[in-house]
Amino acid sequence: MDTIRNLFACSVAAIAAYFHPIQDIIMAILVVLAVNFILGLLSGILVNKEGFNFKKAFICIVEGMVYFALISFIFFVGDKIHNRAGALQCISAITYALLYFYGVNIFKNLHSLLPANRLIAFLYYVVSFAFVDKIPYLKEFLKIENKKA
């Protein structure tokens, strides 16, 4: 049993060492996903009078796993083709997109929890509406997504 535990510990340590260059990005994504989960849960319970929804929680966890797998895969491929800088740039772009979309959702949940707070209302407006015009392709993307809905 000790051999299996030692093998597992060494494997985890080797993987952690390999992905050390994107450790901060992984931590940032983890924090954003956790804040989104907590505020979504609070908004659902306190504002929408919903109970804990295992399906929503499972979807949140699966989305997080997909993001972590995606950036890990990009880093691995970039490393293997000897283009770590390009991989890190791609990972940064994905991370900023994730921060934008989850940030909008975080501010939406904050706004529903604190509807009288003008600062949160203003920031939610800026992030969800005014900011759209400043990001290339985002306005077109949101138009296409709204047509699908």
C-alpha positions as protocol buffer text, in pm:
chain_id: "A"
residue {
  index: 1
  type: MET
  ca { x: 0 y: 0 z: 0 }
}
residue {
  index: 2
  type: ASP
  ca { x: 288 y: 237 z: 76 }
}
residue {
  index: 3
  type: THR
  ca { x: 433 y: 174 z: -268 }
}
residue {
  index: 4
  type: ILE
  ca { x: 108 y: 279 z: -436 }
}
residue {
  index: 5
  type: ARG
  ca { x: 83 y: 587 z: -218 }
}
residue {
  index: 6
  type: ASN
  ca { x: 445 y: 684 z: -293 }
}
residue {
  index: 7
  type: LEU
  ca { x: 393 y: 627 z: -665 }
}
residue {
  index: 8
  type: PHE
  ca { x: 81 y: 843 z: -656 }
}
residue {
  index: 9
  type: ALA
  ca { x: 258 y: 1119 z: -462 }
}
residue {
  index: 10
  type: CYS
  ca { x: 555 y: 1117 z: -701 }
}
residue {
  index: 11
  type: SER
  ca { x: 322 y: 1126 z: -1004 }
}
residue {
  index: 12
  type: VAL
  ca { x: 124 y: 1420 z: -866 }
}
residue {
  index: 13
  type: ALA
  ca { x: 449 y: 1604 z: -782 }
}
residue {
  index: 14
  type: ALA
  ca { x: 586 y: 1547 z: -1133 }
}
residue {
  index: 15
  type: ILE
  ca { x: 264 y: 1672 z: -1295 }
}
residue {
  index: 16
  type: ALA
  ca { x: 255 y: 1976 z: -1067 }
}
residue {
  index: 17
  type: ALA
  ca { x: 618 y: 2056 z: -1152 }
}
residue {
  index: 18
  type: TYR
  ca { x: 549 y: 2024 z: -1525 }
}
residue {
  index: 19
  type: PHE
  ca { x: 252 y: 2261 z: -1511 }
}
residue {
  index: 20
  type: HIS
  ca { x: 423 y: 2507 z: -1276 }
}
residue {
  index: 21
  type: PRO
  ca { x: 443 y: 2783 z: -1545 }
}
residue {
  index: 22
  type: ILE
  ca { x: 61 y: 2800 z: -1556 }
}
residue {
  index: 23
  type: GLN
  ca { x: 7 y: 2753 z: -1183 }
}
residue {
  index: 24
  type: ASP
  ca { x: -102 y: 3115 z: -1129 }
}
residue {
  index: 25
  type: ILE
  ca { x: -348 y: 3097 z: -1417 }
}
residue {
  index: 26
  type: ILE
  ca { x: -495 y: 2775 z: -1277 }
}
residue {
  index: 27
  type: MET
  ca { x: -533 y: 2937 z: -934 }
}
residue {
  index: 28
  type: ALA
  ca { x: -700 y: 3245 z: -1086 }
}
residue {
  index: 29
  type: ILE
  ca { x: -948 y: 3029 z: -1276 }
}
residue {
  index: 30
  type: LEU
  ca { x: -1014 y: 2822 z: -965 }
}
residue {
  index: 31
  type: VAL
  ca { x: -1093 y: 3138 z: -765 }
}
residue {
  index: 32
  type: VAL
  ca { x: -1322 y: 3278 z: -1037 }
}
residue {
  index: 33
  type: LEU
  ca { x: -1510 y: 2949 z: -1065 }
}
residue {
  index: 34
  type: ALA
  ca { x: -1543 y: 2923 z: -686 }
}
residue {
  index: 35
  type: VAL
  ca { x: -1672 y: 3281 z: -652 }
}
residue {
  index: 36
  type: ASN
  ca { x: -1915 y: 3222 z: -938 }
}
residue {
  index: 37
  type: PHE
  ca { x: -2037 y: 2900 z: -775 }
}
residue {
  index: 38
  type: ILE
  ca { x: -2081 y: 3058 z: -430 }
}
residue {
  index: 39
  type: LEU
  ca { x: -2257 y: 3371 z: -557 }
}
residue {
  index: 40
  type: GLY
  ca { x: -2479 y: 3164 z: -789 }
}
residue {
  index: 41
  type: LEU
  ca { x: -2571 y: 2939 z: -497 }
}
residue {
  index: 42
  type: LEU
  ca { x: -2646 y: 3238 z: -270 }
}
residue {
  index: 43
  type: SER
  ca { x: -2847 y: 3410 z: -542 }
}
residue {
  index: 44
  type: GLY
  ca { x: -3046 y: 3095 z: -606 }
}
residue {
  index: 45
  type: ILE
  ca { x: -3119 y: 3034 z: -238 }
}
residue {
  index: 46
  type: LEU
  ca { x: -3175 y: 3392 z: -116 }
}
residue {
  index: 47
  type: VAL
  ca { x: -3326 y: 3564 z: -420 }
}
residue {
  index: 48
  type: ASN
  ca { x: -3487 y: 3291 z: -630 }
}
residue {
  index: 49
  type: LYS
  ca { x: -3590 y: 3078 z: -329 }
}
residue {
  index: 50
  type: GLU
  ca { x: -3437 y: 2767 z: -485 }
}
residue {
  index: 51
  type: GLY
  ca { x: -3277 y: 2482 z: -300 }
}
residue {
  index: 52
  type: PHE
  ca { x: -2935 y: 2341 z: -371 }
}
residue {
  index: 53
  type: ASN
  ca { x: -2937 y: 2209 z: -727 }
}
residue {
  index: 54
  type: PHE
  ca { x: -2701 y: 1914 z: -780 }
}
residue {
  index: 55
  type: LYS
  ca { x: -2736 y: 1943 z: -1158 }
}
residue {
  index: 56
  type: LYS
  ca { x: -2615 y: 2307 z: -1158 }
}
residue {
  index: 57
  type: ALA
  ca { x: -2331 y: 2218 z: -922 }
}
residue {
  index: 58
  type: PHE
  ca { x: -2229 y: 1925 z: -1140 }
}
residue {
  index: 59
  type: ILE
  ca { x: -2235 y: 2144 z: -1453 }
}
residue {
  index: 60
  type: CYS
  ca { x: -2017 y: 2402 z: -1276 }
}
residue {
  index: 61
  type: ILE
  ca { x: -1765 y: 2135 z: -1178 }
}
residue {
  index: 62
  type: VAL
  ca { x: -1762 y: 1984 z: -1527 }
}
residue {
  index: 63
  type: GLU
  ca { x: -1709 y: 2328 z: -1685 }
}
residue {
  index: 64
  type: GLY
  ca { x: -1416 y: 2387 z: -1452 }
}
residue {
  index: 65
  type: MET
  ca { x: -1266 y: 2052 z: -1543 }
}
residue {
  index: 66
  type: VAL
  ca { x: -1307 y: 2131 z: -1914 }
}
residue {
  index: 67
  type: TYR
  ca { x: -1124 y: 2464 z: -1873 }
}
residue {
  index: 68
  type: PHE
  ca { x: -843 y: 2304 z: -1675 }
}
residue {
  index: 69
  type: ALA
  ca { x: -811 y: 2022 z: -1930 }
}
residue {
  index: 70
  type: LEU
  ca { x: -816 y: 2270 z: -2219 }
}
residue {
  index: 71
  type: ILE
  ca { x: -541 y: 2493 z: -2084 }
}
residue {
  index: 72
  type: SER
  ca { x: -337 y: 2192 z: -1975 }
}
residue {
  index: 73
  type: PHE
  ca { x: -369 y: 2045 z: -2324 }
}
residue {
  index: 74
  type: ILE
  ca { x: -268 y: 2374 z: -2488 }
}
residue {
  index: 75
  type: PHE
  ca { x: 33 y: 2404 z: -2259 }
}
residue {
  index: 76
  type: PHE
  ca { x: 134 y: 2043 z: -2329 }
}
residue {
  index: 77
  type: VAL
  ca { x: 106 y: 2086 z: -2707 }
}
residue {
  index: 78
  type: GLY
  ca { x: 290 y: 2419 z: -2698 }
}
residue {
  index: 79
  type: ASP
  ca { x: 566 y: 2263 z: -2494 }
}
residue {
  index: 80
  type: LYS
  ca { x: 598 y: 1966 z: -2729 }
}
residue {
  index: 81
  type: ILE
  ca { x: 622 y: 2186 z: -3039 }
}
residue {
  index: 82
  type: HIS
  ca { x: 873 y: 2407 z: -2856 }
}
residue {
  index: 83
  type: ASN
  ca { x: 647 y: 2711 z: -2848 }
}
residue {
  index: 84
  type: ARG
  ca { x: 574 y: 2769 z: -2481 }
}
residue {
  index: 85
  type: ALA
  ca { x: 540 y: 3144 z: -2533 }
}
residue {
  index: 86
  type: GLY
  ca { x: 268 y: 3092 z: -2793 }
}
residue {
  index: 87
  type: ALA
  ca { x: 92 y: 2842 z: -2571 }
}
residue {
  index: 88
  type: LEU
  ca { x: 102 y: 3083 z: -2277 }
}
residue {
  index: 89
  type: GLN
  ca { x: -38 y: 3361 z: -2497 }
}
residue {
  index: 90
  type: CYS
  ca { x: -324 y: 3134 z: -2610 }
}
residue {
  index: 91
  type: ILE
  ca { x: -391 y: 3029 z: -2250 }
}
residue {
  index: 92
  type: SER
  ca { x: -396 y: 3396 z: -2146 }
}
residue {
  index: 93
  type: ALA
  ca { x: -653 y: 3478 z: -2415 }
}
residue {
  index: 94
  type: ILE
  ca { x: -875 y: 3190 z: -2302 }
}
residue {
  index: 95
  type: THR
  ca { x: -836 y: 3299 z: -1940 }
}
residue {
  index: 96
  type: TYR
  ca { x: -937 y: 3657 z: -2018 }
}
residue {
  index: 97
  type: ALA
  ca { x: -1243 y: 3534 z: -2209 }
}
residue {
  index: 98
  type: LEU
  ca { x: -1332 y: 3314 z: -1913 }
}
residue {
  index: 99
  type: LEU
  ca { x: -1285 y: 3607 z: -1676 }
}
residue {
  index: 100
  type: TYR
  ca { x: -1515 y: 3823 z: -1887 }
}
residue {
  index: 101
  type: PHE
  ca { x: -1803 y: 3575 z: -1915 }
}
residue {
  index: 102
  type: TYR
  ca { x: -1783 y: 3455 z: -1557 }
}
residue {
  index: 103
  type: GLY
  ca { x: -1730 y: 3815 z: -1441 }
}
residue {
  index: 104
  type: VAL
  ca { x: -2057 y: 3916 z: -1604 }
}
residue {
  index: 105
  type: ASN
  ca { x: -2231 y: 3628 z: -1427 }
}
residue {
  index: 106
  type: ILE
  ca { x: -2067 y: 3718 z: -1095 }
}
residue {
  index: 107
  type: PHE
  ca { x: -2185 y: 4079 z: -1125 }
}
residue {
  index: 108
  type: LYS
  ca { x: -2533 y: 3961 z: -1227 }
}
residue {
  index: 109
  type: ASN
  ca { x: -2553 y: 3748 z: -914 }
}
residue {
  index: 110
  type: LEU
  ca { x: -2414 y: 4030 z: -699 }
}
residue {
  index: 111
  type: HIS
  ca { x: -2668 y: 4269 z: -849 }
}
residue {
  index: 112
  type: SER
  ca { x: -2954 y: 4030 z: -770 }
}
residue {
  index: 113
  type: LEU
  ca { x: -2822 y: 3987 z: -413 }
}
residue {
  index: 114
  type: LEU
  ca { x: -2766 y: 4361 z: -360 }
}
residue {
  index: 115
  type: PRO
  ca { x: -3011 y: 4541 z: -592 }
}
residue {
  index: 116
  type: ALA
  ca { x: -2984 y: 4875 z: -410 }
}
residue {
  index: 117
  type: ASN
  ca { x: -2604 y: 4892 z: -443 }
}
residue {
  index: 118
  type: ARG
  ca { x: -2537 y: 5148 z: -714 }
}
residue {
  index: 119
  type: LEU
  ca { x: -2170 y: 5059 z: -759 }
}
residue {
  index: 120
  type: ILE
  ca { x: -2250 y: 4696 z: -834 }
}
residue {
  index: 121
  type: ALA
  ca { x: -2536 y: 4802 z: -1063 }
}
residue {
  index: 122
  type: PHE
  ca { x: -2300 y: 5035 z: -1250 }
}
residue {
  index: 123
  type: LEU
  ca { x: -2023 y: 4774 z: -1278 }
}
residue {
  index: 124
  type: TYR
  ca { x: -2273 y: 4515 z: -1398 }
}
residue {
  index: 125
  type: TYR
  ca { x: -2392 y: 4761 z: -1665 }
}
residue {
  index: 126
  type: VAL
  ca { x: -2037 y: 4843 z: -1774 }
}
residue {
  index: 127
  type: VAL
  ca { x: -1925 y: 4481 z: -1789 }
}
residue {
  index: 128
  type: SER
  ca { x: -2237 y: 4343 z: -1956 }
}
residue {
  index: 129
  type: PHE
  ca { x: -2324 y: 4624 z: -2199 }
}
residue {
  index: 130
  type: ALA
  ca { x: -2069 y: 4903 z: -2238 }
}
residue {
  index: 131
  type: PHE
  ca { x: -1769 y: 4672 z: -2243 }
}
residue {
  index: 132
  type: VAL
  ca { x: -1908 y: 4471 z: -2535 }
}
residue {
  index: 133
  type: ASP
  ca { x: -1825 y: 4746 z: -2784 }
}
residue {
  index: 134
  type: LYS
  ca { x: -1459 y: 4751 z: -2681 }
}
residue {
  index: 135
  type: ILE
  ca { x: -1378 y: 4381 z: -2730 }
}
residue {
  index: 136
  type: PRO
  ca { x: -1319 y: 4268 z: -3089 }
}
residue {
  index: 137
  type: TYR
  ca { x: -1569 y: 4008 z: -3215 }
}
residue {
  index: 138
  type: LEU
  ca { x: -1765 y: 4002 z: -2888 }
}
residue {
  index: 139
  type: LYS
  ca { x: -2054 y: 4210 z: -3019 }
}
residue {
  index: 140
  type: GLU
  ca { x: -2093 y: 3986 z: -3326 }
}
residue {
  index: 141
  type: PHE
  ca { x: -2065 y: 3673 z: -3110 }
}
residue {
  index: 142
  type: LEU
  ca { x: -2337 y: 3791 z: -2872 }
}
residue {
  index: 143
  type: LYS
  ca { x: -2566 y: 3877 z: -3167 }
}
residue {
  index: 144
  type: ILE
  ca { x: -2524 y: 3525 z: -3306 }
}
residue {
  index: 145
  type: GLU
  ca { x: -2582 y: 3370 z: -2963 }
}
residue {
  index: 146
  type: ASN
  ca { x: -2899 y: 3578 z: -2909 }
}
residue {
  index: 147
  type: LYS
  ca { x: -3037 y: 3465 z: -3247 }
}
residue {
  index: 148
  type: LYS
  ca { x: -2988 y: 3101 z: -3145 }
}
residue {
  index: 149
  type: ALA
  ca { x: -3179 y: 3150 z: -2818 }
}
